[in-house]
């Protein structure tokens, strides 16, 4: 089972295996406090896409489509397969992200892609 939560929330036993899915390390969070098992930055949106989006709600649909396209590129496809394998190895895999807005984040798109496969 995959789930997602902000990396700023305290780790919990029900998180299972914790995977940071952001390209940049979250500000103000130590590695110990984050309790990350794996930092899979290859699965994050490209720097160019992230900067273009800028968390502008008016660009959400464009961001979502472009990120889905990026997930099919070779480096992200390999990272996606690795994430799927982790889902088979662990009962729970928690995707960690830093943004405040879950509903307009790559985390929600990634969860949907994992659920679809």
C-alpha positions as CSV (number, residue, x, y, z in Angstrom):
1,X,0.0,0.0,0.0
2,X,1.2,3.5,-0.9
3,X,0.3,6.6,1.0
4,X,1.7,10.1,1.2
5,X,2.4,12.7,3.8
6,X,4.4,15.9,4.4
7,X,7.9,15.3,5.4
8,X,7.4,18.0,8.1
9,X,5.0,15.7,9.9
10,X,6.6,13.5,12.6
11,X,7.5,9.9,11.5
12,X,5.0,7.3,12.7
13,X,5.2,3.5,13.0
14,X,2.4,3.2,10.5
15,X,4.5,5.0,7.8
16,X,6.3,1.8,7.0
17,X,9.1,2.4,4.5
18,X,9.6,6.2,4.0
19,X,10.6,7.5,0.6
20,X,11.3,11.2,0.0
21,X,10.1,12.0,-3.6
22,X,11.3,15.6,-3.9
23,X,14.4,16.7,-5.9
24,X,15.5,19.1,-3.2
25,X,16.0,18.3,0.4
26,X,13.2,20.0,2.5
27,X,14.3,23.2,4.3
28,X,14.7,23.1,8.0
29,X,14.5,19.3,8.3
30,X,17.4,17.3,9.5
31,X,18.1,13.8,8.1
32,X,17.5,12.3,11.5
33,X,14.1,14.1,11.9
34,X,13.0,13.1,8.4
35,X,13.7,9.4,9.1
36,X,13.9,8.8,5.3
37,X,14.7,5.3,4.3
38,X,15.3,6.3,0.6
39,X,15.6,9.6,-1.2
40,X,14.3,8.9,-4.7
41,X,14.9,12.3,-6.2
42,X,14.8,10.8,-9.8
43,X,11.0,10.4,-9.5
44,X,10.5,14.1,-8.8
45,X,9.5,16.5,-11.6
46,X,12.3,18.1,-13.5
47,X,13.8,21.3,-12.3
48,X,12.4,23.1,-15.3
49,X,8.9,21.8,-14.8
50,X,9.0,22.5,-11.1
51,X,10.1,26.1,-11.7
52,X,7.5,26.6,-14.5
53,X,4.7,25.4,-12.3
54,X,5.7,27.5,-9.3
55,X,2.6,26.1,-7.4
56,X,0.4,28.3,-9.5
57,X,-3.1,26.8,-9.4
58,X,-3.8,28.1,-13.0
59,X,-0.9,25.9,-14.2
60,X,-2.0,22.7,-12.4
61,X,-3.5,20.9,-15.4
62,X,-0.4,21.7,-17.6
63,X,1.9,20.6,-14.8
64,X,-0.1,17.3,-14.3
65,X,0.1,16.4,-18.0
66,X,3.8,17.3,-18.3
67,X,4.7,15.3,-15.1
68,X,2.8,12.3,-16.4
69,X,4.9,12.6,-19.6
70,X,8.1,12.8,-17.6
71,X,7.2,9.6,-15.7
72,X,7.5,7.8,-19.0
73,X,11.1,9.1,-19.6
74,X,13.8,6.5,-19.0
75,X,15.3,7.8,-15.7
76,X,11.9,8.4,-14.1
77,X,10.5,5.1,-15.5
78,X,13.3,3.2,-13.8
79,X,12.7,5.1,-10.5
80,X,8.9,4.3,-10.9
81,X,9.7,0.6,-11.3
82,X,11.9,0.8,-8.2
83,X,9.1,2.4,-6.3
84,X,6.7,-0.3,-7.5
85,X,9.1,-3.0,-6.3
86,X,9.3,-1.3,-2.9
87,X,5.5,-1.6,-2.7
88,X,5.8,-5.3,-3.2
89,X,8.6,-5.6,-0.6
90,X,6.9,-3.6,2.1
91,X,3.3,-3.6,3.5
92,X,3.3,0.2,3.6
93,X,5.4,2.7,1.6
94,X,4.9,6.4,2.5
95,X,5.8,9.0,-0.1
96,X,7.2,12.1,1.6
97,X,6.9,15.5,0.0
98,X,7.5,19.1,1.3
99,X,4.8,21.2,-0.4
100,X,1.9,22.5,1.7
101,X,-0.7,21.8,-1.0
102,X,-1.1,18.0,-1.4
103,X,-4.0,18.2,-3.9
104,X,-1.8,20.1,-6.4
105,X,1.5,18.2,-5.9
106,X,3.4,15.6,-7.8
107,X,2.8,13.3,-4.8
108,X,-0.9,13.0,-5.6
109,X,-0.1,12.3,-9.3
110,X,2.5,9.7,-8.3
111,X,0.0,8.0,-6.0
112,X,-2.6,7.9,-8.8
113,X,0.0,6.4,-11.3
114,X,1.0,3.7,-8.7
115,X,-2.7,2.9,-8.1
116,X,-3.3,2.6,-11.8
117,X,-0.6,-0.1,-12.2
